[in-house]
Each structure stands twice: as C-alpha cells, then as structure tokens.
Amino acid sequence: MATQFNQQTLLPKLMRELYHHSMKIQFILGGVETEVEAESGRNLLDIALVARLRPPYSCLEGHCGTCEAFIEHGETSEDKTDTHIVRTCQAIPKSDSVRVNYDKVEPK
C-alpha cells in the first residue's frame, strides 16, 4: 500500500513552519525582564513595540542610535563588532533565543 501525499494539508503546514518560525526574545528594560514569543523576520524594536514594552527609539531608520541595546545572548543580523551593542530598529534575531538589555546602554 503506497502512502499518498496530501498536498492540501502537508504543504501549508510546512510553509507555516518554514516562514513563521517563532523565537523567544527576552527584553530587559527599566529593570523589568519580559519574555515574548515572536515571528522570525521582525526587528527587535518592532517585537518590543508589539509587546507594548515602550523601548527607547526615535528615527526608526538606524541613524540616531536611540534604540541601542546590549545583546547578552543570541545572535542578530547586526552583530558586526565585539561590543554586542546593536540598533534594535535594524537588528533581526538570527537565533531561536535572544536576550536584549536596554539598561546596559547609556541613553542618547
């Protein structure tokens, strides 16, 4: 007996798993730690704003540096130096778990 490939149910499930991969993001802001689950492909600032965390930001384009935070754990698209400080409006998580600490960066 041959196994039949059910394209109508299997493909949408695979597509959801591939393109809507969720990850855990931990934010530290004002001494409060909050963990949120987020879809892949969004930047850290968007994730924090959707979670209503009220992170610091201004330009949303990576120019001003107001949204800078320290990445304590995990990888992002902006990990280009050893400082672990990223502009969250540009940084997209690359690992399943990222810990973002806004408190470790001096406000601009």
Phi and psi in degrees as GROMACS dihedral restraints (atoms count N, CA, C in turn):
[ dihedral_restraints ]
;  ai    aj    ak    al  type     phi  dphi    fc
    3     4     5     6     1   -84.8    20    10
    4     5     6     7     1   142.9    20    10
    6     7     8     9     1   -80.5    20    10
    7     8     9    10     1   128.5    20    10
    9    10    11    12     1   -91.4    20    10
   10    11    12    13     1   132.4    20    10
   12    13    14    15     1   -81.0    20    10
   13    14    15    16     1   115.9    20    10
   15    16    17    18     1   -94.8    20    10
   16    17    18    19     1    92.4    20    10
   18    19    20    21     1   -63.8    20    10
   19    20    21    22     1   -33.7    20    10
   21    22    23    24     1   -69.1    20    10
   22    23    24    25     1   -29.9    20    10
   24    25    26    27     1  -102.4    20    10
   25    26    27    28     1   -34.9    20    10
   27    28    29    30     1   -75.8    20    10
   28    29    30    31     1   -45.9    20    10
   30    31    32    33     1   -61.7    20    10
   31    32    33    34     1   -47.5    20    10
   33    34    35    36     1   -59.6    20    10
   34    35    36    37     1   -37.1    20    10
   36    37    38    39     1   -64.9    20    10
   37    38    39    40     1   -45.3    20    10
   39    40    41    42     1   -62.5    20    10
   40    41    42    43     1   -41.1    20    10
   42    43    44    45     1   -63.4    20    10
   43    44    45    46     1   -42.9    20    10
   45    46    47    48     1   -60.9    20    10
   46    47    48    49     1   -43.2    20    10
   48    49    50    51     1   -66.4    20    10
   49    50    51    52     1   -38.2    20    10
   51    52    53    54     1   -74.4    20    10
   52    53    54    55     1   -44.1    20    10
   54    55    56    57     1   -99.3    20    10
   55    56    57    58     1   -13.9    20    10
   57    58    59    60     1  -122.4    20    10
   58    59    60    61     1    43.6    20    10
   60    61    62    63     1   -64.8    20    10
   61    62    63    64     1   129.4    20    10
   63    64    65    66     1   -99.5    20    10
   64    65    66    67     1   153.7    20    10
   66    67    68    69     1  -140.0    20    10
   67    68    69    70     1   160.2    20    10
   69    70    71    72     1  -101.2    20    10
   70    71    72    73     1   126.4    20    10
   72    73    74    75     1  -118.9    20    10
   73    74    75    76     1   126.6    20    10
   75    76    77    78     1  -105.3    20    10
   76    77    78    79     1   129.0    20    10
   78    79    80    81     1  -114.2    20    10
   79    80    81    82     1   138.1    20    10
   81    82    83    84     1  -117.0    20    10
   82    83    84    85     1   118.7    20    10
   84    85    86    87     1  -147.2    20    10
   85    86    87    88     1   119.5    20    10
   87    88    89    90     1    63.7    20    10
   88    89    90    91     1    32.4    20    10
   90    91    92    93     1    79.1    20    10
   91    92    93    94     1     0.2    20    10
   93    94    95    96     1  -106.9    20    10
   94    95    96    97     1   130.0    20    10
   96    97    98    99     1  -100.0    20    10
   97    98    99   100     1   128.9    20    10
   99   100   101   102     1  -130.8    20    10
  100   101   102   103     1   133.4    20    10
  102   103   104   105     1  -110.0    20    10
  103   104   105   106     1   132.3    20    10
  105   106   107   108     1  -129.3    20    10
  106   107   108   109     1   153.5    20    10
  108   109   110   111     1  -101.8    20    10
  109   110   111   112     1   132.7    20    10
  111   112   113   114     1  -136.1    20    10
  112   113   114   115     1   155.5    20    10
  114   115   116   117     1   -75.1    20    10
  115   116   117   118     1   149.1    20    10
  117   118   119   120     1   -69.1    20    10
  118   119   120   121     1   154.8    20    10
  120   121   122   123     1    97.5    20    10
  121   122   123   124     1   -10.8    20    10
  123   124   125   126     1   -96.7    20    10
  124   125   126   127     1   148.1    20    10
  126   127   128   129     1   -79.3    20    10
  127   128   129   130     1   162.6    20    10
  129   130   131   132     1   -61.5    20    10
  130   131   132   133     1   -37.3    20    10
  132   133   134   135     1   -64.0    20    10
  133   134   135   136     1   -45.1    20    10
  135   136   137   138     1   -58.6    20    10
  136   137   138   139     1   -42.6    20    10
  138   139   140   141     1   -61.7    20    10
  139   140   141   142     1   -43.7    20    10
  141   142   143   144     1   -65.7    20    10
  142   143   144   145     1   -40.4    20    10
  144   145   146   147     1   -67.5    20    10
  145   146   147   148     1   -40.1    20    10
  147   148   149   150     1   -62.9    20    10
  148   149   150   151     1   -34.9    20    10
  150   151   152   153     1   -80.4    20    10
  151   152   153   154     1     1.8    20    10
  153   154   155   156     1    59.1    20    10
  154   155   156   157     1    44.0    20    10
  156   157   158   159     1   -89.8    20    10
  157   158   159   160     1   -13.1    20    10
  159   160   161   162     1    61.2    20    10
  160   161   162   163     1    52.7    20    10
  162   163   164   165     1   -73.2    20    10
  163   164   165   166     1   159.9    20    10
  165   166   167   168     1   -72.5    20    10
  166   167   168   169     1   137.6    20    10
  168   169   170   171     1  -165.9    20    10
  169   170   171   172     1   165.1    20    10
  171   172   173   174     1  -144.8    20    10
  172   173   174   175     1   -70.5    20    10
  174   175   176   177     1   -83.7    20    10
  175   176   177   178     1   -25.5    20    10
  177   178   179   180     1    66.6    20    10
  178   179   180   181     1     9.6    20    10
  180   181   182   183     1  -121.8    20    10
  181   182   183   184     1     3.9    20    10
  183   184   185   186     1    85.4    20    10
  184   185   186   187     1    10.5    20    10
  186   187   188   189     1   -91.2    20    10
  187   188   189   190     1   -39.3    20    10
  189   190   191   192     1   -86.9    20    10
  190   191   192   193     1   -29.0    20    10
  192   193   194   195     1    81.8    20    10
  193   194   195   196     1     3.6    20    10
  195   196   197   198     1   -61.1    20    10
  196   197   198   199     1   -31.6    20    10
  198   199   200   201     1   -90.8    20    10
  199   200   201   202     1    11.0    20    10
  201   202   203   204     1   -60.8    20    10
  202   203   204   205     1   142.9    20    10
  204   205   206   207     1  -147.6    20    10
  205   206   207   208     1   162.0    20    10
  207   208   209   210     1   -96.4    20    10
  208   209   210   211     1   128.2    20    10
  210   211   212   213     1   -90.9    20    10
  211   212   213   214     1   108.7    20    10
  213   214   215   216     1   -82.9    20    10
  214   215   216   217     1   -27.6    20    10
  216   217   218   219     1  -154.2    20    10
  217   218   219   220     1   141.0    20    10
  219   220   221   222     1    97.7    20    10
  220   221   222   223     1   177.8    20    10
  222   223   224   225     1  -123.9    20    10
  223   224   225   226     1   147.8    20    10
  225   226   227   228     1  -131.9    20    10
  226   227   228   229     1   170.4    20    10
  228   229   230   231     1   -67.2    20    10
  229   230   231   232     1   -15.3    20    10
  231   232   233   234     1  -103.1    20    10
  232   233   234   235     1     9.8    20    10
  234   235   236   237     1   -76.3    20    10
  235   236   237   238     1    79.9    20    10
  237   238   239   240     1  -108.0    20    10
  238   239   240   241     1   -13.7    20    10
  240   241   242   243     1  -130.0    20    10
  241   242   243   244     1   172.1    20    10
  243   244   245   246     1   -83.5    20    10
  244   245   246   247     1     4.4    20    10
  246   247   248   249     1   -76.5    20    10
  247   248   249   250     1   -24.5    20    10
  249   250   251   252     1    64.7    20    10
  250   251   252   253     1    15.7    20    10
  252   253   254   255     1   -99.9    20    10
  253   254   255   256     1   126.9    20    10
  255   256   257   258     1  -128.4    20    10
  256   257   258   259     1   157.8    20    10
  258   259   260   261     1   -88.9    20    10
  259   260   261   262     1   111.6    20    10
  261   262   263   264     1   -65.9    20    10
  262   263   264   265     1   -20.3    20    10
  264   265   266   267     1   -72.3    20    10
  265   266   267   268     1   -14.1    20    10
  267   268   269   270     1  -112.7    20    10
  268   269   270   271     1   -20.8    20    10
  270   271   272   273     1   -82.9    20    10
  271   272   273   274     1   118.7    20    10
  273   274   275   276     1  -105.4    20    10
  274   275   276   277     1   127.1    20    10
  276   277   278   279     1   -58.4    20    10
  277   278   279   280     1   137.0    20    10
  279   280   281   282     1  -110.4    20    10
  280   281   282   283     1   -13.7    20    10
  282   283   284   285     1  -113.6    20    10
  283   284   285   286     1   164.0    20    10
  285   286   287   288     1   -67.9    20    10
  286   287   288   289     1   -19.3    20    10
  288   289   290   291     1  -139.8    20    10
  289   290   291   292     1   128.2    20    10
  291   292   293   294     1  -134.7    20    10
  292   293   294   295     1   136.4    20    10
  294   295   296   297     1  -114.6    20    10
  295   296   297   298     1   118.8    20    10
  297   298   299   300     1  -113.9    20    10
  298   299   300   301     1   122.8    20    10
  300   301   302   303     1  -116.2    20    10
  301   302   303   304     1   104.9    20    10
  303   304   305   306     1   -74.0    20    10
  304   305   306   307     1   -23.6    20    10
  306   307   308   309     1   -73.6    20    10
  307   308   309   310     1   -18.9    20    10
  309   310   311   312     1   -87.0    20    10
  310   311   312   313     1     3.2    20    10
  312   313   314   315     1  -119.0    20    10
  313   314   315   316     1   134.5    20    10
  315   316   317   318     1   -66.0    20    10
  316   317   318   319     1   133.3    20    10
  318   319   320   321     1   -63.1    20    10
  319   320   321   322     1   144.7    20    10
